[in-house]
Amino acid sequence: MRSTTLLALLALVLLYLVSGALVFRALEQPHEQQAQRELGEVREKFLRAHPCVSDQELGLLIKEVADALGGGADPETNSTGNSSHSAWDLGSAFFFSGTIITTIGYGNVALRTDAGRLFCIFYALVGIPLFGILLAGVGDRLGSSLRRGIGHIEAIFLKWHVPPELVRVLSAMLFLLIGCLLFVLTPTFVFCYMEDWSKLEAIYFVIVTLTTVGFGDYVAGADPRQDSPAYQPLVWFWILLGLAYFASVLTTIGNWLRVVSRRTRAEMGGLTAQAASWTGTVTARVTQRAGPAAPPLEKERPLLPPPPCPAQPLVRPRSPSPPEKAQPPSPPTVSALDYPSENLAFIDESSDTQSERGCPLPRAPRGRRRPNPPRKPVRPRGPGRPRDKDVPV
């Protein structure tokens, strides 16, 4: 990524953060001031009803109660009664471990001991990468299963002669619709029924959870009335599938953006090539109208003497020799002419080289004759001659 693009993206994110801060401040600050006024009125009312309690003692009591609520204590049970719901039973502890490795961290239940905090450090360092590998595998399987099901629907649309571009848009919308129906809308109605939340509160919890924000103001299973030990583990498995679905959606969006960027680069490359060709055409036309340009002067090369020709052998005429006695013909031997391709290649190369140098080609001497090839032996047929011997004619 270029530095200019990175700076522009950083400026956009900062602008987005500032705008969000202004909006949240305008929406939430009046509610905070109203809650603070109501708390002050309740505090003054309690001090008037109980004059024996000082303001400092009441403040310490409120602080201790807030700390106890942060540690998972239930304010509806007294100190002597045994509550059936605990923040550290097996199901709640499993859910708390799941919020660590999923990086949600609601914060409604926090660690209070040094040993627990030390163990949480190493537990998170090992568990978060392990959960990331699991999330990638589940997201791959889940996305492939959904795409396989949508592929059958695309085949039906193609049989109906629907344009492929429209089929792609419909398949993408169907992929998002099925995911939202399975992992957003259905859990919303389930939480409305199980937690007695409104639809806005339920969908707020779903989105905050699946985006791993996890404020902790709404947590499934935190109500003491939910005494089922398997409820929160089931909620964690829903979180796993929902995060895997969102991971597959983000992967699909990333692939789509990558394809769009490649197409944009290809189109820009095509436009650049067209502009270059148009510029070359215009330049050629202007050059033709202006007249032919003078050819560039070549650098003078030093004249080198031609290489010497190879020495030609001096052929002297021979005097006629006396006739030699007839000798029996020798058996045929393999000569260089038996391979005409190699010799022709050699002759062509040598002749071309010598002709380029301006040298005459050597001629064969005229005094020698090539011996006649031997004839085949003929079997005699006349009477009185031996049949087993071959006499040359």
N, C-alpha and C positions, 0 to 999 in steps of 0.2 A: 504494500500500500504506500502510495506517495505521501510525502510529508504534508503537502497542501491538502490532500484528501483527509489525512488524519487530523489536521488542525480544524478543518471544516466540520468533521464529525464530532470532535471534542466541543467545539462551539455550539453545535446543535444539541448535544447532550446537556451541556450546562444551561442553555436556554430552556430546555425541557424541564430540568430540575428547578430552575427559578420560577417558571410558570406554575409548576405543580406546587411549590412551596407557597406561592401567593394564593392559589385557589384553596389549598387545605387550611391555610391560616384564616382565610375569610369564612370558611365553612365551620371550622371546629373551635376557633377561639371564643365566639359567643357562648357556645355550649359549655366550654370549660369554665368561663366566668360565672355562668349561671349555677353550675354544680358547686363551685367554690362558695358562692353566696348561700346556697342551700345548706352546705355543710356547716358554715358559720352560724346560721340560724338554729340548726339542730343542736350544735354545741352550746350556744347560749341558753337554749331552752332546757337542756340537761343540767347545766350549772345552776339555773334558777330553781329547778325542781329538787336538786341535791346540793344544798349549800355547803355540806360538809366536804365535798370533793373540790379540790383546787383545780385551777386551769392547767398547771404543770402535770398533775397526776392524770388528768383526762387526756392530755396530749401523749403521754407515755403509753397509756392504754391503747389509744388508737394506733400508734406506731407498732406496738407489739401484735395487735390484731392483724394489721396489714402484712407484717412479716410472716405470721402464721398462715395467713391465706396464701401467700406466695409459696410457702413450703408444702401446700397441699392439704392443709387442715380444713375441716368442715365446720363452719360456724353454727350449724344447726344442731350439732351434737354437743353434749356437755362433757366434762372431763372424766366423769365416772362411767358414762355409757360407752358401750362397744359398738362402733359403727360397722355395718356390713360392707361398706365401700371404703377402700383404702387406695391411696395414690400409688402404693408400691406393692400391690398384689401382683400375681403372675401376669395377668392380662394387661394391666396398666404399665408394668415394668417392660413388657414386650413392646408395647406401643411407644413408650419413651425411648427405648433403644432404636426403634424404627425411625423416630423423629430425628435421632442423631445422625444416622447414616444417610438419610434422605435430605439432610441439611435444612429441614423445615424449622425445627426448634421452636415450638409454640411458646414456651416460656411460662406456661401456667404452673408447671412443676419444675423446680430447679434443684440442683444438688446443693446440699448444705454441709457436707463433710469434706475434709481435705482428701481423704482416701478416695471418695467417690469422684472428686474433681480430677485427681491424678489419673485414676483409671479411665475417666472419660477422655482424656487427652490421647492416650494410646488407642483407645477403642475407636475414636473418630478417625485417627490417622490410618488405621487399617480398614475400617468398615466402609468409609466413603469411596475409596477406589474399588473395593470389592462390589459395592452396590452399583457403581457406575458400569462395571463390566456386565453385571446381571441386567441392568436397565437397557444396555445396548442390545443384548441378546433377546430379551423379551420384546423390545421395540421392533427389532427386525422380524421376529416371528409374527407379532401382532400385525405389523404393517403388511407383510406378505400375505397373511390370511385375509385381511380386509381387501387388499388389491386383487387377490384371486377371486373373491366373491364379486367384486365390482367388475372384474373382467368378463364374467358370464353375462352381466347386465349390459356391458358394452357390446358383446357379441349380438345380443338381442337387438340393440339399437342399430347396429350395422346391418343386420338382416332387414330391418325396416327402412334401409336406405337413408339413414340420417347422416348428414355430413360429418366427416371425422373430426373437424375442429369443434363442432358442437358436442360431439360425443366426449371429447377430452374435457371440455368445460363441465359437462354434466357429471362425468365420473369424479372430477375433483370436488364438485359441490356435494356429491353423494358421499364421498369419503369423509368430508368434514361433518356432514349431517349425521352419519351413522356414529362417528366418534362422539359428537356432542350428545347424541341421544343415549349412548351407552354409559358415558363417563361424566356427564354433566347434569343432564335433565333427570335421569333415573335416580342418581344419588341425592339430588335435591329433594325429590318427593319422599325418599326414604328417610332423610334427616328431618324433614318436616314432621313426619309421623313419629320417629323414634325420639327426637330431642324436643319436640313441641316448639319448633322455631317457625318463624314466618318464612314465606318463600324468599324474600329478600335476604334474610339472615342465612338461610340454608345455601342459596347460590353464592352468597358472599363467602361463606366458609369453604365451599367447593373450589372457587376460583383462587382464593388466597392459599389454599392447601396445594392445589395442583401447580401453582406457580412458585411453590416453595418459599413463599413470603412468611406465612405462619405467625400472625400477630399474637395469637393466644387468647384473644377475647372470646372467641367461640371455638371450643374443642369438643369433638365427638367423644362421648363417654365420660366427660368430666362431671356430668350431673350425678349426684349421689343416688338418684333413683335408678340409674342404669347399673344394675348389679349382675349383669350377665358377663361371665369371664371371657367369652368368645367374641364379644361385640367389638372391642377395640382391635384385636388381631384381624378380624374381617375388614375393619376400616383400613388397616395398614395394607392389606392385599389390594383393596380398591385403589389406594394411593399408588401402589406399584404399577398397576395396569394403567391408571390415568397418566402417570408420568411417562410410561413407555409410549402411550399414544401421542402425547404431546411431543416427545422426542422424535417419533416417526414423522409427525407433521412438520416439525422444524427441519428435519433432514430433507423432506420433500420440497419445502420452500427453498432451502439452500441449493438443492439440485436445479430447481427451476430458475433461480436467480443466476446460477452458473451458466445454464443453457442460454438464458437471455443475454448475459454479458458476452458469451461467445458469438451469438448471432449479431449483436451490436458491433462487435469488433470486425466480424466478417463484412457486414454492411458498410462500415466505415472504410475498411480496406478496399471494397469495391468502388465506393465513391472516390477514394483517393486515386485508384487506378484510372477511373473514368476522367477525373480532372487532369491527371498527368497526360493521358492520351489526347484530351481536348487541347491542352496547352501545346503538346508536340505538333498537333495538326495546325493550330494557328501559327505557330512559329515557322512551320514548313511553308505555309501559304505566304506569309510575309516575306520569307526568304526568296520564294519564286518570283514574287512581284518586284522585289528589289534588284533582282538579277543574280547571276551566279557569282559566288565569291571566289576570290583568287585562291588557288590551292596553296596550302602551306609549303614553305620552302623546306626541302629536305636537307639534312646535314650532308655536307660533302664528305664522301668516304675516300680514303686513300686508295689509289690504284695499286693493286698488288699484281705482280707478274704471275702468269698462269703457271700452274704446277708442271713440272717436267713430265713429258710423256715417257712411258716405259720403253726401254731399248728394244728395237725390233731386231730379231735375229737375221743375219745376212745369209741369204739362200743363194748358193752357187749352182750353176747347171752342171750336171754330172754327164760324163761321157757314157756312151752305150756300153753296157757290160756284156760279156759273153753269156750266152744262154746257159742257165744252170740245169743241172740234171734234175730229172723229175723225181720228186720225193713223195713218199706216201702222205696223203693228207692227214693233218693232225686233227684230233677231236675238237669239236667246237668249244670255245671258251667264252666265258661271260665277259663282255666288254662294257664300256661306259655307256654305250648307246642303248643298252637294255633298260636304262632308267631315263627315259626322255624328259620327264617332268623336271627332275633335278638339274639335268644338263641345260635344258632350255632356260630354267630360271637363272642358272649361273651365267649363261650367254647373254641373257637380257640385262642382267645387272651389270656385267662387265662392259657390254656394248654401250649401255646408257651412260655409265660412268666415263668411259673414254670419249664418247661423243660429246658429252658436256664439256670435257677438257679441250676439245678440238683436236684430238689425236686420231690418226687413221687406224682402222681396225686391222689386225694382222691377217694375212692371207695364207692359205695352205700352200705348201710347196708343190711345184708342178712336175717334178721328175719321178715321183713315186706313184705307184698304182696299188690300189688296195687288192689283196689276194681275193680270188673268187671263193665263195663259200663252198665247202665240200658237198659233193652230190651224194645222194643216197645210193647205197650198193644195190645192184640189180642182179637178181638170180638168173643164171643162164638157163635157156630152154632147149638148146640144140642137142642132138645126140652126140655121144662120144665124149661129153664133158662131165666131169664129176658134179653130182647134185649137192653134195654136202659143203662144197666150197663156194664162196662168193668172190667173183672176179670183178674188179672195178672196170668199167668201160672207159 
